[in-house]
Amino acid sequence: MASEVFVRGMLFLSLTVVGIPGNATVIVAFLLLLYQEKRLLAADAILLHLACVNLLVVAVRALTETLASFRLADIFGDTGCKSVIFIYRATRGLSIWLTFLLSTYQCLSIAPPGSSWASVRALLGHYLAFVFLFLWVLNACMTTAAILFSFSTKNETSSIDNGINVQFCYLNFPSKLSRDANGAIQVGRDVVPMALMTLASLIILVFLYKHSQQVKGLRSSGAGNGGAEQRAAKAVVALVTLYVVFYGADNGLWVYTLTVKKTMSSSLISDLRLFFGSLYAALSPLVIIASNRKVNSRLGCVAHEKSAVEKIKNLSSM
């Protein structure tokens, strides 16, 4: 095995080891919350949906790349390439838009009760299922190029002039114009929510700063009001920061790929793009686990129940 393929496999293995258990833990915690309380708040529903999508991103891309790099499974035939690239790009885009939706909802949550923005927040929460459906359809429709133009590197040919090398697969566009147009659509799909969620995060940060100035010098009982919303807002800002850093690097590398003439000789740039694009999906559950008290409390209950069962078993065996 070539050293660069081994390093590549280890990098994607690290994403798999962190991302799959992390997102699965968040999903289990919110499902326990749903079971216990019979409902989820809109922000919790968005986080649950985000964790499910991120789990798909890591499982479909990082896990399959790990298996292929270590030659543990033969996944990337023509059908495999089309399926993996389509699902990865659709869920990756959906992860971005769900993060934007979360930041927007949290930004609306700081609006004064009775204001028009508070009404927008209530409306958004009421029709959240339709928003999810719209985002799924939107991102699936914007990813059709993966089905039309991707094929396995096993069918390597020297006649690829407008292709992109993604290690085990090629994306071969019929013309430079179609490649650039597809690239522009992908960048636009990422940059628009990036700009909007950055604006929403700035609004949240300004609100948090003003609130901290207002409560400075007050008694702790007075300063504790709205603590849960402040923690949620800080968590959202942390998620958006992760997104901007990782997907910003991803999009920068994508733009570079579109501007260079030769993109078939090496998959290095595409590998880096995939790594940064999957890094957010792998690390975001750690932010959720660390900052969300509902997740922490459910995980704590599970750990407590397990320890209680172990104690009972130990006593019964004595």
N, C-alpha and C positions, 0 to 999 in steps of 0.2 A: 504494500500500500504506500503510495506517495506521501511524503511528509505533509504537503499542503492539504491533501484530502483528509489525513488523520486530524490535523489541527481544525479543519473545517468541521469534521464530525464531532470533535470534542466541544467546540463552541456551541453547536446546535444541541448537543447532549446536555450541556449546562442549562440552556433555555428550557429544554424538556423537563429536566429534573426539578427546576424551580417553578416553571409555569403551570404544568399540569396539576401537581398537588396544591399549589397556591390557589388557582382558580376553582378547583374542585372543592377546596375548603370553604371558600366564599359562597359557592353555590349551596353547599350543604347547610351552612349557617343561615342563609336567607330562607331556604326551604323549611328548616326547623322553625324559624320565625313565622313563616306563613302558616305552618301547621298549628302552632301554638296560639297565634292571634287571629287566624282565619282571614287575614288581609295583609297587604303590604302598602305602605305609603309610596307615593309616586317616586320619590328619590330612591327608596329601597328597591322598587321594581326596576328602575333604570340600572342600578348597580348590579342587580341579579342578571339582567339581560346582558350587561357589559361583560360580566364574568363568564357567562355562557359563550358569548362570541369570542372572547379572548382565549377560552379553552379550545375552541375550534381552530383559532389561528395557530396556537402552539402545537396542537395535535396534528393538524393537517400539514403544517409546513415544517416546524422544527423537528417533530418526531419522524416524519417521513424522510427528511434530509439526513437525520442521524442514521436511520436504518439503511438508507442507500449508501451513505459514506462508508459505513463499516461492512457493506455488502451482506447485510442480514436479511434483506428482502428485495425482490425485484419488483419495484413499484412503478418506475417511470417508463412504461411503454407509452404509445401515443395516447391511449385512453387515460392512463394514469396521469400523464402530463396535463392533459386538458382538464381533468377533474381537480387535481391538486392546485393548479394555478388559478382556476376559476373560483374554487371555494376559498382559497387563501386571499385572493384579491377582493372578493365580495365581503368576506368577514373582516378583513383588514380595514376596508372602507367603512363598514358598519361600526367597527370599534371606534373609529375617528368621530363619526357622526353621533354616536351614543355619548362619547365624552363631551362633545359640543352640547348635546341635549341636556346632560347632567349639569354642565356649567351654566347654561341658560336658565334651567329650572332653579338652581341655587341662587343665581343672581336675582330672579324674580321673587324668591322667598324673602329677600330683605326689603321688599317694597312695603310701604305702610298699609295696614288693613283698610279695606274700603277703597283703595286707589284702583285706577284702571289696570295697572300692572299686576296687582293682586288678583284681579278678575281674569287676566290672561293666564296667570299661573294656575288658577282653579280650572280654567277651561282646558289647559294643557294636560293637567292631571286626569281630567275626566275622559279625554279622548286619547290617552296614552297608547292604548292598544292599536289604534289606527295609525298613530305616529310610527310605532314600531313596524307595522306592516308596510307603510309608505317607504321607510328607510331600507327595508329588506328589498323591496321591488326596485327602488332607485339604484342601489348598489349592484344588484344582480344585472340590471339592464346596462350599467356602465362597465360591466366586466365581460361582455360578450366576445371581445377580441381574444380572450384567453381560450375560448372554445374554437374560434375560427382559425387562429394562426399558430397555435402551439403544437409541437410534436417532439418525439423523443430524439435524443442525440444518437440513438442507435441507427436512425435513418439519415446520418450525416451526409451532406452533399456539398460540393464546392460551389453550387450555384446560389448560395444564400447571400444576397447583397444588402438586404435591409433587415437583418435578423439581430436578435439579442441572445447572447449565451447565458443561460442560467444553470450551468453545470450539467444537470441531467436532462435538461430540456432546452429546446430552442423556441424563440418567438420569431417567426418569419413573416414579416409584413409584405404585402404585394408591391408597395412602393414606399419611397422615403416620405412622401406626403402623408400616407396613412399611418406610418410609424410616428411621425411628429404630431399628427392630429390626435392619435391615441395617447401619446405622452402628455400632450397639453390637457386633455380631458382628465387624465389621472392626477396631474399636478393641481388642476383647478379644483378637483373633488377634495383634495387635501388642504389646499391653501385657504379656500373660502371658510370652512369651519375653523381652521387654525386662527385666522384673523378675528373671527367673531368670538371664539372662546377666549382668546387673549384679551379682547375688549371686555368680555364679561368678567374675567378674572381680575382685571384692573379695577372694575367697578366694585367687586367684592373686597379687594384689598383696601380701596379708599374707604369703604364702609367700615371695615374692621379697624382701620386706623382712627377714624372719627369716633367709633364706639369706644376704643381703648382710651382716647382722650377724655371722653365724657365720664367714664367710670373711674378714672384715675383720682385717687383721694377719697373715693366713696368706701363705705364699709363693704366687707366681703359679701354680705347678704344681698346688697344691692347690685354688686358687680357680677353676681352669678346668674342674673337673668339673661336668658337667651344663650347660655353657654353651649347647649347642644347644637344650635344653629351655627354658632361660631366655629365649633369643631368641624361640623360638616362643611362649612365654607372653606376652612383651611385645608381640609382633605381634598376638596375639589380643586383648589388652587395647586396643590401638590401634584394631582393627576394631570392637570393641564400643563404644568411645567415639564413633567416627564414626557408628555406628548410632544410639546414644542421642540424639546431637545432631540428626542429619538426620531420622530417623523420628519423634523427639519433636516437632520442628517440624511435620512432616507430619500427625501425629495431632492436634496442637493445632489446626491449621487445619481438620482434618476435623470435630472437635467443634464448632468455631465455625460451620462450614457447616450442621451439624445444628440449631444453636440459633437461627439467624437465620430470619426469615420469608421473605425474598426472596432466592432463590439463582439466579434465572434471568436477572436483568438484566445481570449481569457474570460473566465467567469468571475474574476476577483471583485469587480465593481458590483456585479449582481449579488454575489455572496454577501458583501458588506451591506447592501440594501436590504436583503432578506434578514440579516442579523439585526440591524437597527429596527426594521419594521416589526420584527417579532419580539424585540426587547421590551417594548411597552406592554405587550400582552402578557409577558412573563413576569414583569416587575410590578405592574399596577395592582395585582391582588395583595401584594405585601403592604402597599400603602393603605388599602382598604382594611386589611386585618389590623394594622397598627393604629388606625385612626377612628374606626367605626366601633362604637361601644356595643351596638346591637350584635355585631359579629363576634366581638370579644366575649360578650355575656353568654351567647349560645355555645361557643367553643368551650368556655369555662364550665358550663353545665354538663357538656358531653364528657369533659375530662374528669369532673367530679363524680359523675355516674360510673365511669369506668373504674376509678379508684375505689368507689364504694363496692362495686361488684368484686373487685380483686380482694378487698378486705374480707368480704363475706366468704369467698372461696377459701381464703387462707384459714379463716376461723373454722369452717366446716371440715377442713382437712386435718385439723389438729386433734 
